[in-house]
Amino acid sequence: MRTDHVEKVVEIEKKSFPAPWNRSVFVNHLKHPEFAKYIVATIDNVVVGYIGLFFGGNYGQITNLAVDPAYQNQGIGIGLLTTIIRFALVKKLITISLEVRVSNSKAQELYKKMGFNFVGKRQGYYQETGEDAYVMCLQLEQNTKIIP
Ligand SMILES: CC(C)(COP(=O)(O)OP(=O)(O)OC[C@H]1O[C@@H](n2cnc3c(N)ncnc32)[C@H](O)[C@@H]1OP(=O)(O)O)[C@@H](O)C(=O)NCCC(=O)NCCS
């Protein structure tokens, strides 16, 4: 992701999440490639999806993943996740975790398909709605699945 991608990313962010991150959050993270990695998917040079990862030591945390509603169910989400897992392997991370709303079965299915397992639940994790989050984890050395 480059700074000129951020405007479109924020548009998709607003369509996707009840508490969307604003432009300055993404711009600040892009200044820190030593711990933050963002990848975009584009069609005809227009951003249609993105994924973010914080990483340090052997550990990574997916910060956000979204695909523009007009382009969902075409494999773009899987493609973004696959690409960030490849990046994590290069960085020699051994664990990637994430939080996902308990109601978001579509995202959970996608994460399970990529080898993530449910490891816990955070009560009332999403402040804006009070919804609980499942914590899901991928152990990279043992069960990484890369879909070509
Ligand atoms: C979750 C999200 C990123 C998936 O992106 P996508 O490009 O539509 O996903 P894909 O087309 O790659 O589909 C991946 C898998 O999701 C699952 N999936 C897709 N549609 C589904 C549905 N309606 N119900 C359940 N699972 C579904 C399937 O496992 C699918 O694999 P398959 O097509 O081989 O069956 C997208 O729906 C999105 O942006 N949602 C809003 C934001 C969000 O919830 N982000 C995740 C936060 S944790």
PDBQT file of the ligand as one rigid body, heavy atoms in Angstrom, charges set to zero:
ROOT
HETATM    1  C1  LIG A 201     -14.381 -11.080   4.765  1.00  0.00    +0.000 C 
HETATM    2  C2  LIG A 201     -14.038 -10.525   3.393  1.00  0.00    +0.000 C 
HETATM    3  C3  LIG A 201     -12.702  -9.804   3.444  1.00  0.00    +0.000 C 
HETATM    4  C4  LIG A 201     -13.921 -11.702   2.407  1.00  0.00    +0.000 C 
HETATM    5  O1  LIG A 201     -13.504 -11.197   1.140  1.00  0.00    +0.000 OA
HETATM    6  P1  LIG A 201     -13.971 -11.873  -0.219  1.00  0.00    +0.000 P 
HETATM    7  O2  LIG A 201     -13.107 -11.347  -1.298  1.00  0.00    +0.000 OA
HETATM    8  O3  LIG A 201     -15.436 -11.733  -0.387  1.00  0.00    +0.000 OA
HETATM    9  O4  LIG A 201     -13.640 -13.402   0.091  1.00  0.00    +0.000 OA
HETATM   10  P2  LIG A 201     -13.349 -14.549  -0.963  1.00  0.00    +0.000 P 
HETATM   11  O5  LIG A 201     -14.121 -14.323  -2.227  1.00  0.00    +0.000 OA
HETATM   12  O6  LIG A 201     -11.868 -14.689  -1.079  1.00  0.00    +0.000 OA
HETATM   13  O7  LIG A 201     -13.990 -15.788  -0.212  1.00  0.00    +0.000 OA
HETATM   14  C5  LIG A 201     -13.215 -16.485   0.665  1.00  0.00    +0.000 C 
HETATM   15  C6  LIG A 201     -14.034 -17.504   1.407  1.00  0.00    +0.000 C 
HETATM   16  O8  LIG A 201     -14.974 -16.849   2.265  1.00  0.00    +0.000 OA
HETATM   17  C7  LIG A 201     -16.022 -17.765   2.530  1.00  0.00    +0.000 C 
HETATM   18  N1  LIG A 201     -17.284 -17.177   2.111  1.00  0.00    +0.000 N 
HETATM   19  C8  LIG A 201     -17.511 -16.408   1.038  1.00  0.00    +0.000 A 
HETATM   20  N2  LIG A 201     -18.809 -16.028   1.031  1.00  0.00    +0.000 NA
HETATM   21  C9  LIG A 201     -19.381 -16.591   2.123  1.00  0.00    +0.000 A 
HETATM   22  C10 LIG A 201     -20.699 -16.556   2.674  1.00  0.00    +0.000 A 
HETATM   23  N3  LIG A 201     -21.689 -15.852   2.094  1.00  0.00    +0.000 N 
HETATM   24  N4  LIG A 201     -20.928 -17.237   3.829  1.00  0.00    +0.000 NA
HETATM   25  C11 LIG A 201     -19.925 -17.951   4.444  1.00  0.00    +0.000 A 
HETATM   26  N5  LIG A 201     -18.668 -17.996   3.952  1.00  0.00    +0.000 NA
HETATM   27  C12 LIG A 201     -18.411 -17.334   2.809  1.00  0.00    +0.000 A 
HETATM   28  C13 LIG A 201     -15.744 -18.985   1.753  1.00  0.00    +0.000 C 
HETATM   29  O9  LIG A 201     -14.986 -19.852   2.557  1.00  0.00    +0.000 OA
HETATM   30  C14 LIG A 201     -14.920 -18.439   0.623  1.00  0.00    +0.000 C 
HETATM   31  O10 LIG A 201     -14.217 -19.406  -0.005  1.00  0.00    +0.000 OA
HETATM   32  P3  LIG A 201     -14.896 -20.136  -1.319  1.00  0.00    +0.000 P 
HETATM   33  O11 LIG A 201     -15.308 -19.051  -2.259  1.00  0.00    +0.000 OA
HETATM   34  O12 LIG A 201     -13.774 -20.981  -1.842  1.00  0.00    +0.000 OA
HETATM   35  O13 LIG A 201     -16.049 -20.915  -0.781  1.00  0.00    +0.000 OA
HETATM   36  C15 LIG A 201     -15.157  -9.569   2.876  1.00  0.00    +0.000 C 
HETATM   37  O14 LIG A 201     -16.389 -10.229   2.963  1.00  0.00    +0.000 OA
HETATM   38  C16 LIG A 201     -15.244  -8.267   3.635  1.00  0.00    +0.000 C 
HETATM   39  O15 LIG A 201     -14.558  -7.279   3.304  1.00  0.00    +0.000 OA
HETATM   40  N6  LIG A 201     -16.114  -8.211   4.658  1.00  0.00    +0.000 N 
HETATM   41  C17 LIG A 201     -16.305  -6.984   5.437  1.00  0.00    +0.000 C 
HETATM   42  C18 LIG A 201     -15.120  -6.699   6.326  1.00  0.00    +0.000 C 
HETATM   43  C19 LIG A 201     -14.789  -7.884   7.206  1.00  0.00    +0.000 C 
HETATM   44  O16 LIG A 201     -15.658  -8.536   7.770  1.00  0.00    +0.000 OA
HETATM   45  N7  LIG A 201     -13.468  -8.153   7.351  1.00  0.00    +0.000 N 
HETATM   46  C20 LIG A 201     -12.963  -9.193   8.207  1.00  0.00    +0.000 C 
HETATM   47  C21 LIG A 201     -12.755  -8.606   9.562  1.00  0.00    +0.000 C 
HETATM   48  S1  LIG A 201     -12.117  -9.829  10.702  1.00  0.00    +0.000 SA
ENDROOT
TORSDOF 0
